[in-house]
Structure formats: C-alpha cells, structure tokens
C-alpha cells in the first residue's frame, strides 16, 4: 500500500514524547546504542497504523494509535474493546520501532529487498512485537492503571508471514541444535538482506559432515532455494482467503524441506570437456592441405565425365534407330508429362519461400504467448508499515 505522511509532531508535545519513549524502550531491548530514528514523527494519513521510513522517520495514525494512548495517559476508564485496541496500538509502535533498529540502506544509499526478505522482515518484526509489547507497557507504567492490559488477546497484523517465519526459525533451530529464541534473536540482529545467508550458515555448520562438495557453492544454492520457497507467502498474506496462518506455516515447512534437498543432492554437473592436445607441425600441415582441397572441390565447376569410344558409338546407334517425330508447322513442342515450365518452377519456388517461417511469425507467436502480469493491492485488516515506505 502507499503510505502518506502528514504534519510533523511537535517535539515538545506529549504525543511525541510517548512515541519517543517506545522507540527508546525497543532499542534498549535490542541492546542498540543507536537506531535509524532521526527524531521526526509524522501523522500517517493512509489507512496504515504506522510506518518506519528509510530516512529514519516514523509516521503513526492519530485515531488508532495516538488517541488511544492519550486516553490511557489521562487515566480514563476503558472498556475491554478499548483495552484491546490500546494494546494493539502499542504493538504497532513496538513493531515500527523495531524496524528502526535495522539498517535498510546499502552503501550506495539505496534500499533493496527481495520478496522473501521483505516477508521475513515483517513476520519476524510482528512476532517480536507481540512477544515483547509487555516490556513497553511496563516502561510506560500503563500496567499500573490497567493491570489487565498486558494479557489482552493479540491481533496479528500478518498471520501468514508470522506463521511462516515462526516455522522457519523453529525448524532451523532444530536442525542446528539451538534454542529457537536464540536463533530468533540472532536473526533479529541481522540485516534483512543477510538473514537467509545466516540461515544457510546455521544449517551448514550443523551438517558439515554431510557436505562433500564446495561449501561456498552449497551455501549459495541453499540461500537461493530458501528465498525461492519462502517468497510465495507474500501472495498468501495479500489475498482475501481464510486460514492464512495455516497456509503460511505450510510455506515455512516447504522451505525447510528444501534444506534437505539441497544438502543431499549432488552438485550440478559443471564438468568441462577435456581440451585436445595441441596438434603437431605435421598435423597442422595435413589439416591445411585437407582444407585447401575441400575449398577447391567446392569452387570447381561440375564437369560431365568424358565419354568412352564405346559410349559414343552406342549413342549414335540410338539416334539412328529413332526418327524424328512429325510436327506440324507453327506448333510448339508438346510438353512431356511430369515436366514443369519455367514459370511453374518459379511459382513453386515462391510458394515454398512463403511457407518458410520468418521473423514476423516468430514475433507474432511471442506476442500471442506473452503472460499478463496482474498487480494486486489487497489490504489486511490491520496494517503496520515496513522499513521502506
């Protein structure tokens, strides 16, 4: 979806101070001394609850984030539904603050994410936010006024991405013989475009004895396979069908199955044809002579074989035995059956030329078979922003 920033919040306002407190709390939980946050907080004018931009700014929704926080800090009595929405507003701030803990720009200043990397980033961020929002609630001391706030039901913004990410993290932890929370923390501390490489490293380290080929080559194939299998979860998240979490978990399992396939299959055959030994001087001369003879044979006109004396006598006898046929004056010779006139031969050649496939036919076939790309913009019920607006 398209995010849209509105006005900047005044750094002296209470709204700014509350959001800033969440950003600092998340950075502390991630053990980060600095984040990408540039100190700017905007109002988000789209339907999203919030977004973290590549420039380090954050935007938040006034009706779904700032207003619930303002009512809570005034100490108003909140209904169960309002407590539920308050917790989700804090999850949004936690989610976006976590994005700001990760660098998203490359050395050239550009932001590059593959589909799989973006899906993994959002799934990991939402899972972490849901599991750690109670630290934010306590840091803001909202649990004092609302003790039931930390235990409110969770509202997952990305059920398919979260399920796929959780399945992948737990599966990799099992393969590597490590704790799933430990693997999750390691991946959270890794740049988005390097996470699948870390997954490959964890698996290879645990199963090094099974790898017989070049480790770097296996790592490259494994990272590529992981991305290809994980990327389709974005389509699941974007559609309107139910059971997103179950389908997302299936993507995670299929991605893990790809690990075994890559590690156990032989490396692609890249054998090179053995080079022939260089020819000797005599072989070079012989090859040159053969080439000259072949060229001379192609250029020489085809001469009919010379007739022997017996052939000439036989031809004369046949000519004497067949008197010329009578032909009325002015009449053209009758064409023998099975022969064609010069004009007919030309027409036939033209017909055959017309039947040969030409460039136009190839272009028309390519255009007829071109696939149509359909872009879809389907929103979830709740939308949190990515590290790229």
N, C-alpha and C positions, 0 to 999 in steps of 0.2 A: 504494500500500500504506500501511498505518498504521504510522508509526514510534512507538517506545515507549522512553522514556528510563528508565534505571536510576539507580544511585547516582552521585554526583559523584566524580571522581578527585581525590585529594589533590594540591594544587599542589606539594607537596614530594616527590611520588613521581617515579620515573624514567619511568613511563608518561606522566604529564602532561608532563614536560619534553620527551620525544621528539615528542609530538604538537605541542606549542607550537613546537618548532624547525621543524617542517614548515610550520606556519601562517606563521611569520615569513619563511621562505625564499620561499614563494609570494608573499607581499606584497611582498617585495623585488624579485622578478622582474617583478611587475606595476607596480613603481615607485609603490607606495602607502605613504604615511607612516602611515596608519591603516586599520584594517579594521573590520568589524562585530563581530569576535570580542570577547566580553565576559569572556574569561579562564576560562570554565567548559567543562569537558569531562566528558561523561557516558558511561556504558556504554549501548550500544544493545542493547535486549532483543529487537527484532524480528529477522527474517531478513536485514535490510539490513546491509551492511558499515559504513555510516556515513551521517550526515545533518547538514546545516547548518541550524539553525533560524532563523526570522525574528527571534528575540530576540538572536541573536549567539552562541548556544551551539552546540557541536558534540558529537555523540554518535558513538561508534565501537564496533565489535564487538570483544569480547575474544578469541574464538577465531580470527577471521580477520584481525585487524589487530594487536592488542596482543601476543598471544602470539608470532606470527612475528617481530615486532620485538624482543621480549625475548630470544628465542633467538639472533637475529643479533647483538645487542649483547653477548651472552655469548661470542660467537665460536665457536659450535658448528659442526661440520661439517654442511653442508646438502646434501641430495640435489638433483638437477635439479628435481624436482617442488616441493621446498620453496623453492628459489630462485625458481621461477616464481610461487609463492604470495606470497613476500616482496615481489617487485616489484609484484604486484597490490595488496597491502596498502598500499604506498607510493603507488600511483596513486590509491587511494581517499582517502587523506589529502590528496593534492595536489588532487584533484577537489573535495573539500569545502572545503578552504582557499580555493580559487578562488571558490566561491560566497560566502564571507565577504568577499571583496574587492568585492562588488557590493551596492549598496543595493537593498533589495527593498520597503521600505515607502514609501507615498505620504505626502504632507504630513499627511494625517489619521490616519496610523498604521496604515492597512490595507494588506494585501498583495494585489495584483491581478495575475493573469497570465491571458492568453488561452491557449488550447490551443497555438496556433502559437508564442507567446512562450516557453512552458514547454519545448516541443520544441526550439526553437532554443537556449535556455539550456543544456539538458542535452547536446545534441550538441556545442556549442562547448566546454563545460567538459570533457567526456571527451576530445575531440580534443586540447585544450591539455594536459591532464594526461598523456596518453600521450606527447606530443611533448616534455614538459618534466620528466618524472619524474627524468631522469638528473641534473638540477641538484639535486634533493632528495637523491638518493643520494650525490652528492659532498659536499653540505653536511653530511650526517650521517657522512661518511667511511666509508660502508659499502662503497664500491668498493675500498678498501684491503684489506679482509679477503676480499671477494668480487668480484674484478675482472670476472667474467662476469655479474654482476647487471644492469648497465645494458643488456646485449644480450639479455636474456631475451625470449621471444616475448610479444607484447601480448595481453591478454584484454580485448576491448572490451565494456563493460557495456551500451552502447546502439548496436548496429550500424546499425539503421535511422536513428536520429536523427543519428548521426555521419556516415553517408554522405550524408544529405540536407543537413546543414549544410555539409559539405565541398564538395558540388556547388554549393550556392548561393553560398558565399563565392568559390570559384574562378570561377564564372560571372560574378558581379558584378564581380570584379576585371578580367576580360577586357573586359566592357562598358565599364568605367570607365577602362581603360588603366592599371591599377595592379597592383602586386605582390600576390599572394594573401596572403602572410604579413602585409603591411602592412594590408590590408583586415581580416584576421582580428584583428590587434592592436587596430585601431580599434573593431571590434565588441565585442571582449572588454572594452574600457574604457568601454562604453556600457551604461546601464541596460537591463535585459531588456525593459521595455515601450517602449523607444525605438529598438530595433535595426532594426525594419522601416522606420521612418521614415528612419534613416540609410541603409539600403539604397536607398530611393527617392531620397534626395538624391544619392547617388553616381551613380546611373543618369541622373537628370535633368541633373546637371551635365555629364555626358559627352555627352548627346544633346540639349542645349538647343536646337540649331538645328532639330531635327525637331518641336519642340512649337510649335503655332500658337495653342493656347488659353491659358486662365489656368493659370499654373504651379502655383499653390496647389491648384486643383481637380484637376489631373492628379496631383499628389503624393498627395492624399487617396485618389483612386481606385486609384493604384498601390499604396499601403500596404495598403489593404483587400484588393486582389486577391492580394498576396503572402501575407497571413495566411490567406486562404481556401484557397489552393492548398497551403500548407505544413502546415496543421493536420492533415490526414489521416495524416501519418506517425506520429502517436501511436498510431493504431489498428494500424498495421503493427508497431510495436515491442511492442505489448501482446498480439499473437496468438501462437499456437504453431507457426506455419508456418516453413519454412526460407527461405533466400535473403532475409533481412531487409535485408542491406546493398544488394543489387541493387535491391530494391523501394524502399528509401529513396532511393537515388541517382536513381531514376526520378521520385520526388516532387520532388527538387531540380531536375531538368531541366524538369518541367512548370511549376514555379514560375518558372523563368527564362523559359520561353516566354510566360508571362503578361505579362512586362515588355514584350515587343514588341507584344503585342496592345493593351495599354493605351496605349502611346505612339503607336501608329499609328492606332487607331480614333478616329473623331470623338467629340467630347464629347456626352453625352446631350442630346437636344433639350429645352431648358427655355424655349423661346420662349413669351411671354405674348401672349394675344390683344390686339390693339390696342384701346385704350379708345375708345368712341364720344365724339364731341364733345358737350359739354353742349347740351341742347335749348334752343331759343329760347323766349321767353314765349308766342308764338303756338302753338308746338308743344306746350307744356305744357298750354294751354287745350284744344287739339284732342284730346290724349290723354285728358284728364279727361272731356271730353264723350263720347268713344267708350266709356270705361269705364262711365259712368253709363247709357248706352243699353244696353250689354250686360247690366248688372245688372238693369235694368228689364225686359228681354226674358225673363230667366230667372225673375223673380218673378211676371210676369203670367200669369193662368190662360189655358189654351189655349181659345179660343172658336171654335166652328164657323163657317165662312164663311156669311154671310147668303144665303138662297136668293132667286133672282130670281123674278119673276112666272111666267115660263115653267117654271121648276123646280117650282113649287108645282102648276101645272096638270098637268104630266106625272106627278107623284106621285099626284095624285087619280085620274087615269085608270087607273094601275096598280092602285090599291086597288080600284076598281070592277070591274076585269076579273078579280080573284082572289077568289072567295067563300071564306068561312072553312071550314076542314076540319072534318068531323064528328068529334066527340069524345065518347065515352060518359061518362056522369056518374060522377064519383069517380075517373076515370083521370088520371094525371099526364101532362103533355105528353111526347111521345116525343122523346128527345134526338137531335139530328141527328148523323149520322156525322162523326167528326173533331173533335167538341167534347168538352171535359172538364168534369166537375163541379167545384164549388168545392173539394170535398175532394180530388179528384185533383190539382188545381193545387197545393194546399198540400203534398201528398205529394211532388210533383215538385220543388217548391222546396226542401223539406227534403233530398231526395236530392242535389240539386246543391250545397247547402251542405255536406253531408257529404263531398263529393268535393274541396272546396277544401283546398289544403294549409294546415295550421295550424301553430302553434308547436310542438306535440308532435311532429309529423312531422319538423320540422327538427331538433329536439333529438335525436330517436332516430337520425336519419341521421348527425348529427355524432358521437354516441357510438359508432355502429357503425363509423365510418371512422377513429376516433382511433388514432394509431400507438402501439405499445407500445415503451417505452424499456427497453432491456436494459443493465444495468450489468455490466461485466466487470472482474474483478480478476485479471490474469494476471501472474505474476512472471517476470522474467528469471532466468537462472542466477546472475548477479551483479547486485546492486542497490546503486547508490550513491544518496544522497539528494539532493533538490533544496534550493534555498534556502528552501523552505517545507515544514515537516513536516506 
